[in-house]
Structures are given as C-alpha cells and as structure tokens.
C-alpha cells in the first residue's frame, strides 16, 4: 500500500477536524434551537391564555368572548388565539364550548381528565392527532358566581417541527459543502506551506558522492527550514571534506605502490629464471612473488573501490541470465572446492533473468562462492541456489564452515574488515572483496542478508529485482 503524502495527511486531518467541529456546532445549535422554539411556543400559549381570559365572560353558565370587533388588533388576536380552545365545567366534566378545529379533530376529555387537570397547577400537554401534534395550556377559571371551569388554549406544534426539519435540511448540504471547501483550502494551504520542503527535497536529490559540493538553498527567512538547511549544509561540508581526503589517500597510495611493486615483481621473475640460483633462493623469490601478488590484488581492489565510490564506474543495464552464469561459475570453481575436499553443489532455476552489468554480477557470485569454499573445512559442503518469485530473483550461498561471530556480522562489508584471527588466517584477501560486492549489489538495486552461526556455517542471500519489476 502506497503511504499517504504529508500534504494528503494534512488535508485529511484538517478536513476531519472541520467536519467534526461543524457537526458538533450544528448539533449544539440544533439543540439550542429546538429548546428555544419549544419554549417560545409555550410562552406564546401562556400569553394567549392570559390574553383570552380578559375577553372571556360567562353568561348564564355559557362562556363567550366579548371584544371590540371594530378594533383590528383585538379581533385578530382573539381569532388567532381561539383557533384551538375548549372550555369544560369542572364539576360535571361537561364540554361547554370549543373551536371548530378542535371539534373536527374529535378531541374531548373525560370527567376524570378534567378533574385531574383542574387539580394540577397550570401546565402544558401535547396531544397527538391525525392532523399533527397540538400543545394545550390548561388553566382553571372561577366566575363571579363561583362556577369552576377548565380553560384549554392550544396551538399547532407543526410550525416548530417544520422549522427544525428545514434547519436539518440546510445542515445536510451546508456541512458537506463546508467540509469540501475546507478540504480544498487545506490542500492549497498545505501545498503552499510544503513548497519550501519540496525545494529542499529537490536540491537534496541532486547531491551524491560525486556531487558533494552541492548545497541546500537557504531562503533567508530564518525559520525552521532555514535552520535545517544550514545544519544539513554544514554536515555536507564535513562529509565532502572527509570523502575527498579518503579518495585522495586511496588513489595516492594505490598509484604510489603500483610502480615499485611492478619493478620488484619484474626483478623477482628474472631471478627465478636464472639457472644457477640455489633452490633456497628460488623459494624466497617465489614467496616474494606471492606477497607481491597479494599487494597487487589489494591495490587493484582499492582502485576499483575508489573509482566506484567516486562515480567513475558505469553500470551496464543488460539482461543477465543469473542461472546460466551461476552454473558456469560453479563448474569453474568445482576443481577448487575438490582440491580442498569440499563438496560444491548447485541448483539453479532456469531462466532467472536480472538487469545489470554481467561483469559485476559475475564478481558478486564468484566472491561469495569463493569465500564459502575458503572458510569451509575439509569434508564440508557448499550449496549454491538461484530461485525467483514474482518480484525478486534470489542468489543463495550456504556452507557448513566455521561461521561468523555475531559481533562481526554488522561489519563484514566494511573495507579492510577481517573477523577473528583464526578466520583471517584461512584466506588471502585483504578485506576488500565484500566491500566491492556490497557496492555492486546496491548499484543493482538489490539487497543482501547474511545469517551465520559460528561452527555451523553461513547462509548469504542476495535479492535482485526481476527484469520486469519496477
């Protein structure tokens, strides 16, 4: 799974935060609005009941509303307030009068209900009908003759419910729109904020071992990114100096030693060809030739490593049949293994193709198999295997030799590194072969893993990307 970019993460974080805030505030406001509308309806009913009591009269036991029909305000108030109302006689529970709307709904309370309402202080009751919910305010009225009546004044709850539904519908498109706008704004803002980071990343990509003179740009804003760029540039300067000194030393010592070694080797070869030299002298010269050969091999490896690290070595991008190459090299090394009484076997899956430089891949295989033979005692076994899966091709070299101590495993690819003396005495190398192997594996976008147990052997696995892998 491809990891999310920082810009995407910032956009998601900001969008989620905004959506949670908008949803939270919307729910809070909905609650406040709901309570406010409910309270407003109850207050309006209280005002209607109080106002209508001033117009309510009882004539011969029957309630009537007396008001000035010539006053538009009074007439409008009374007609609006009496849209839903009922008047009961408390003692008998008889319904004395009611509005046509309530009559049409068939609402009528029993004597027990009327008595219950009359005994309670003024309150509100929600009544659910086929035409919606009605809220009634109940009050007890006593006329001048001592008659007790239950006065109910109501109002429809539907306008309040419609207002709340309209508010929810508004939220249904306002919140997604707000989140979308927030996402767009955050994407743009994150892009603007990360532009300096992208510029630093672009400049950093141009820096390599062959271009350590490059530096990250400093914008002059004196912010955190400028501090980072300055610190990185100081580290680069130190690294450039150290690498330059190392390259200079390696190249200088290699070139200085090559000439005298060639002269000494030539003289020794001449001395060996003299027919009148003693046998002892010939052995000394032969020993010197061996040492000269070791020095020459070390110098060549040093030069190759210096050129590789300085970027002067170009890696070809050819199709290489790793299976065929490994089989061929194993056959060539079998006599070497047989001379040490070491069994060398191989199992190579056919058609394992990788992309790279055939000469360097050959060096990798040769070095690993040769090392396994060198550090496997007489009677031991070395197994070479090439296999592949959907993404990688694996080269495995396994032996049951002396193994590598655990503390030495992290350092085996370092130049000039040798393990314990007992292991070093078994080989003639200078400790540069594995450094070149590691460099070559890295150049082929591969990886290497070494598992070893002292006294039981070593298992090296090199993974190369398949020729059709990205």
C-alpha positions in Angstrom: 0.0 0.0 0.0 1.4 3.4 -1.0 1.9 5.6 2.0 0.0 8.9 2.1 1.9 12.1 1.4 2.3 14.7 4.1 0.1 17.1 2.0 -2.6 14.5 1.9 -2.3 13.8 5.6 -2.6 17.5 6.5 -5.6 17.8 4.2 -7.3 14.8 5.7 -6.5 16.0 9.3 -7.9 19.5 8.6 -11.0 18.2 6.8 -11.8 15.7 9.5 -11.3 18.4 12.2 -13.5 20.9 10.4 -16.2 18.2 9.8 -16.2 17.3 13.5 -16.4 20.9 14.5 -19.1 21.7 12.1 -21.1 18.6 13.1 -20.6 19.4 16.8 -21.7 23.0 16.5 -24.6 22.0 14.3 -25.9 19.5 16.8 -25.4 22.0 19.6 -27.2 24.7 17.7 -30.0 22.3 16.8 -30.4 21.5 20.4 -30.5 25.2 21.4 -32.9 26.0 18.5 -35.2 23.1 19.5 -35.3 24.1 23.1 -35.7 27.8 22.1 -38.6 27.1 19.8 -40.3 24.8 22.3 -40.0 27.4 25.0 -41.2 30.1 22.6 -44.3 28.1 21.8 -45.1 27.5 25.4 -44.6 31.2 26.2 -46.9 32.1 23.3 -49.6 29.8 24.7 -49.2 31.3 28.1 -49.7 34.8 26.6 -52.7 33.6 24.6 -54.3 32.1 27.7 -53.7 35.2 29.8 -55.0 37.5 27.0 -58.1 35.4 26.3 -59.1 35.4 29.9 -59.6 39.1 29.7 -62.2 38.6 26.9 -63.9 35.5 28.4 -67.3 36.0 30.0 -69.8 33.6 31.4 -73.4 34.3 30.5 -75.9 32.0 32.1 -73.2 29.4 32.6 -72.0 29.6 29.0 -68.6 31.0 28.0 -68.5 33.8 25.4 -65.7 36.1 24.2 -66.5 39.7 24.2 -64.3 42.1 22.4 -64.4 45.2 20.2 -64.9 43.9 16.7 -64.1 47.3 15.4 -60.5 47.0 16.7 -58.5 45.0 14.2 -55.8 44.1 16.7 -58.3 42.7 19.2 -60.2 40.9 16.6 -57.0 39.4 15.1 -55.7 38.3 18.5 -59.0 36.7 19.6 -59.5 34.8 16.3 -55.9 33.6 16.2 -55.8 32.6 19.9 -59.2 30.8 19.8 -58.3 28.6 16.8 -57.8 25.7 19.2 -59.6 26.0 22.6 -62.0 24.2 24.8 -63.9 25.1 28.0 -65.2 22.5 30.4 -67.3 22.7 33.5 -65.1 21.1 36.2 -67.8 19.7 38.4 -69.7 17.7 35.7 -66.8 17.5 33.2 -69.2 18.8 30.5 -67.7 20.4 27.4 -69.3 23.8 27.2 -67.7 25.1 24.0 -64.8 24.6 21.7 -63.3 25.8 18.4 -64.4 24.2 15.1 -60.8 22.9 14.5 -60.8 21.0 17.8 -64.3 19.8 17.2 -63.2 18.4 13.8 -60.4 16.5 15.5 -62.8 14.9 17.9 -60.9 15.8 21.0 -62.9 15.5 24.2 -61.7 14.8 27.7 -63.5 12.7 30.3 -64.6 13.8 33.8 -61.5 12.2 35.3 -59.2 14.0 32.9 -61.0 17.3 33.5 -60.8 16.8 37.3 -57.1 15.9 37.0 -56.2 19.0 35.0 -58.2 21.2 37.4 -56.3 19.9 40.5 -53.0 20.5 38.8 -51.3 23.9 38.5 -51.3 25.4 35.0 -49.3 23.2 32.7 -48.8 22.2 29.1 -50.0 19.0 27.4 -49.0 17.7 24.0 -51.9 15.9 22.2 -51.1 13.8 19.1 -53.8 13.9 16.4 -54.2 12.8 12.8 -53.5 16.4 11.8 -50.3 16.7 13.8 -49.4 17.5 17.4 -51.3 20.1 19.4 -50.0 21.7 22.6 -52.6 22.9 25.1 -52.3 25.3 28.1 -54.8 24.4 30.8 -56.0 26.9 33.4 -58.8 26.9 35.9 -61.2 29.9 35.8 -63.7 30.8 38.6 -66.6 33.1 37.5 -68.3 35.7 39.7 -70.9 33.1 40.8 -68.4 30.6 42.0 -68.5 28.3 39.0 -65.3 26.5 38.2 -64.2 26.0 34.6 -61.2 24.3 32.9 -59.9 26.6 30.1 -57.7 24.9 27.4 -55.9 27.0 24.8 -53.9 25.2 22.1 -51.5 25.8 19.2 -50.1 23.6 16.5 -46.6 22.2 17.0 -46.2 21.7 13.3 -44.6 25.1 12.5 -41.9 24.4 15.1 -41.3 20.9 13.7 -41.2 22.3 10.1 -38.6 24.9 11.2 -36.4 22.2 12.8 -36.7 20.0 9.7 -35.8 22.9 7.4 -32.8 23.5 9.7 -31.7 19.9 9.3 -32.1 20.1 5.6 -29.9 23.1 5.5 -27.3 21.3 7.6 -27.4 18.3 5.2 -25.9 20.4 2.4 -24.1 23.1 4.4 -21.9 20.7 6.3 -20.6 18.7 3.3 -20.1 22.0 1.4 -18.2 23.4 4.3 -16.0 20.3 4.6 -15.4 20.3 0.8 -14.4 23.9 0.9 -12.2 23.3 3.9 -10.5 20.3 2.1 -9.8 22.5 -1.0 -8.5 25.3 1.1 -6.3 23.0 3.3 -5.0 21.2 0.2 -4.0 24.6 -1.3 -2.5 25.8 2.1 -0.6 22.6 2.6 0.8 22.8 -0.9 2.0 26.4 -0.2 3.4 25.5 3.2 5.3 22.5 1.8 6.7 24.2 -1.3 10.0 25.1 0.6 10.2 21.4 1.7 9.8 20.3 -1.9 12.5 22.7 -2.9 14.8 21.3 -0.2 14.0 17.7 -1.3 14.8 18.6 -5.0 18.1 20.1 -4.0 18.9 17.1 -1.8 18.2 14.7 -4.7 21.0 16.4 -6.7 23.5 15.6 -4.0 25.6 12.5 -4.4 29.1 11.1 -3.7 30.2 12.7 -7.0 28.5 16.0 -6.3 29.1 16.7 -2.6 29.8 20.3 -3.5 26.0 21.0 -3.9 24.2 22.7 -1.0 20.6 23.1 0.1 19.1 26.6 -0.6 18.6 29.0 2.3 15.7 31.3 1.7 16.7 33.9 4.3 13.5 33.7 6.3 15.4 32.4 9.3 12.6 29.9 10.1 12.9 26.2 11.0 13.5 25.1 7.4 16.4 27.6 7.1 17.9 26.2 10.3 17.5 22.7 8.9 19.2 23.7 5.6 22.1 25.3 7.4 22.7 22.3 9.6 22.5 20.0 6.6 24.9 22.1 4.6 27.4 22.0 7.5 27.1 18.2 7.6 27.6 18.1 3.8 30.7 20.2 4.1 32.2 17.9 6.7 31.3 14.9 4.6 32.7 16.4 1.4 36.0 17.0 3.2 36.2 13.5 4.7 35.3 11.8 1.4 37.7 14.0 -0.5 40.5 13.1 1.9 39.6 9.4 1.7 39.5 9.3 -2.1 42.8 11.2 -2.3 44.5 8.9 0.1 43.2 5.8 -1.6 44.1 7.0 -5.1 47.5 8.3 -4.0 48.7 5.2 -2.1 47.5 3.0 -4.9 49.4 4.9 -7.6 52.5 5.2 -5.4 52.7 1.5 -4.7 51.9 0.2 -8.2 55.2 1.3 -9.8 57.6 -0.1 -7.2 55.6 -3.3 -7.0 55.8 -3.8 -10.7 59.6 -3.3 -10.6 60.0 -5.7 -7.7 57.9 -8.3 -9.5 59.9 -8.0 -12.6 63.2 -8.4 -10.8 61.9 -11.4 -8.9 60.7 -13.1 -12.1 64.2 -12.5 -13.7 65.8 -14.0 -10.6 63.6 -17.1 -10.8 64.6 -17.6 -14.4 68.3 -17.7 -13.5 69.5 -21.3 -13.9 72.4 -21.0 -11.5 70.4 -19.8 -8.4 70.1 -22.0 -5.4 66.8 -23.8 -4.5 66.5 -21.8 -1.3 66.8 -18.5 -3.2 64.2 -19.7 -5.6 61.8 -20.4 -2.7 62.4 -16.9 -1.2 61.7 -15.3 -4.5 58.7 -17.5 -5.0 57.4 -16.4 -1.6 58.0 -12.8 -2.5 56.1 -13.2 -5.8 53.1 -14.4 -3.8 53.2 -11.4 -1.5 53.6 -9.1 -4.5 50.5 -10.8 -6.0 48.5 -10.1 -2.8 49.6 -6.5 -2.8 48.8 -6.1 -6.5 45.4 -7.6 -5.9 44.8 -5.3 -3.0 45.8 -2.2 -4.9 43.6 -3.1 -7.8 40.7 -3.6 -5.5 41.4 -0.3 -3.8 41.5 1.5 -7.2 38.3 -0.2 -8.2 36.6 0.7 -5.0 37.8 4.3 -5.2 36.5 4.7 -8.7 33.2 3.0 -7.9 32.6 5.3 -4.9 33.6 8.4 -6.9 31.0 7.6 -9.5 33.5 6.8 -12.3 32.3 3.3 -12.8 29.3 2.9 -15.0 26.9 0.0 -14.5 25.5 -1.5 -17.7 21.8 -2.2 -17.9 21.8 -5.5 -19.8 19.7 -8.6 -19.4 21.7 -11.2 -17.5 20.9 -14.8 -17.1 21.8 -15.3 -13.5 21.0 -19.1 -13.6 23.3 -19.8 -16.5 26.1 -17.6 -15.1 25.9 -19.2 -11.7 26.1 -22.7 -13.1 29.0 -21.8 -15.3 30.9 -20.2 -12.4 30.1 -23.1 -10.1 31.5 -25.6 -12.6 34.7 -23.5 -12.8 35.1 -23.4 -9.0 34.4 -27.1 -8.5 38.0 -28.1 -9.0 39.0 -25.5 -6.4 36.5 -27.0 -4.0 37.6 -30.5 -4.8 41.2 -29.6 -4.0 40.1 -28.7 -0.5 37.9 -31.8 -0.2 34.8 -29.6 -0.1 31.6 -30.7 -1.8 30.2 -27.9 -4.1 26.6 -28.4 -5.4 24.2 -26.0 -7.1 20.6 -25.9 -8.0 19.6 -23.0 -10.4 16.1 -22.4 -11.5 16.1 -21.9 -15.3 15.5 -18.5 -16.9 16.2 -16.4 -13.8 16.9 -13.1 -15.6 18.1 -9.8 -13.9 19.0 -6.5 -15.3 22.5 -5.2 -14.7 26.2 -5.4 -15.5 27.3 -9.0 -16.3 30.9 -8.4 -15.1 29.8 -7.0 -11.7 27.2 -9.7 -11.2 29.9 -12.3 -12.0 32.1 -10.7 -9.4 29.3 -11.0 -6.8 28.8 -14.7 -7.5 32.5 -15.5 -7.6 33.3 -13.7 -4.4 30.5 -15.2 -2.4 31.1 -18.8 -3.6 34.9 -18.5 -3.3 34.5 -17.2 0.3 32.3 -20.1 1.1 34.9 -22.6 -0.2 37.7 -20.8 1.6 36.0 -20.9 5.0 34.7 -24.4 4.8 36.9 -27.1 6.3 37.8 -30.4 4.6 34.8 -32.6 4.2 32.3 -29.7 4.3 29.6 -28.7 1.9 28.8 -25.6 -0.1 25.4 -25.2 -1.7 24.5 -22.6 -4.3 20.9 -21.9 -5.3 19.2 -19.5 -7.7 15.4 -19.0 -7.4 12.8 -16.4 -8.2 9.3 -15.2 -7.3 7.0 -12.6 -8.8 9.2 -9.7 -7.8 12.8 -10.8 -7.0 15.5 -13.3 -8.0 17.5 -14.8 -5.2 21.1 -16.0 -5.1 21.8 -18.1 -2.1 25.2 -19.4 -1.0 25.2 -21.7 2.0 28.1 -23.5 3.7 28.7 -25.5 6.9 32.0 -23.9 7.6 33.4 -22.0 10.5 30.8 -19.3 10.5 31.0 -15.7 11.5 30.7 -14.4 15.1 27.6 -12.3 15.7 29.5 -9.3 16.7 31.3 -9.3 13.3 28.2 -9.7 11.1 27.4 -5.9 11.0 31.0 -5.1 9.8 31.7 -7.8 7.2 31.0 -5.4 4.3 33.3 -2.7 5.6 36.6 -2.3 3.8 39.7 -3.9 5.3 37.5 -5.6 8.0 38.6 -9.0 9.0 36.9 -11.3 11.5 38.8 -13.1 14.2 42.4 -14.1 13.5 41.6 -17.8 13.1 39.3 -16.9 10.3 41.7 -14.4 8.7 44.5 -16.9 8.6 42.4 -19.1 6.3 42.1 -16.6 3.5 44.5 -14.5 1.4 42.2 -11.5 0.8 42.7 -8.0 2.1 39.2 -7.4 3.3 38.0 -5.5 0.2 36.2 -8.2 -1.8 32.9 -8.0 0.3 33.0 -4.1 0.1 33.0 -4.4 -3.7 30.3 -7.0 -3.5 28.1 -4.7 -1.3 28.7 -1.8 -3.6 27.7 -3.8 -6.7 24.6 -5.2 -5.0 23.5 -1.6 -4.2 24.1 -0.5 -7.7 21.8 -3.2 -9.0 19.1 -2.1 -6.6 19.5 -5.4 -4.7 19.8 -6.4 -1.1 21.9 -8.8 0.9 21.2 -10.8 4.1 23.8 -12.8 6.0 22.9 -15.4 8.6 25.7 -17.2 10.4 26.3 -19.4 13.4 29.9 -19.9 14.5 30.9 -23.6 14.0 27.8 -24.3 11.9 28.2 -22.2 8.7 27.0 -19.2 6.9 24.0 -18.5 4.7 24.1 -15.5 2.3 21.0 -14.4 0.4 21.2 -11.7 -2.4 17.9 -10.4 -3.8 17.8 -8.8 -7.3 14.7 -7.2 -8.7 13.3 -9.2 -11.6 14.0 -7.8 -15.0 10.3 -6.8 -15.4 10.0 -5.3 -11.9 9.8 -1.6 -11.3 
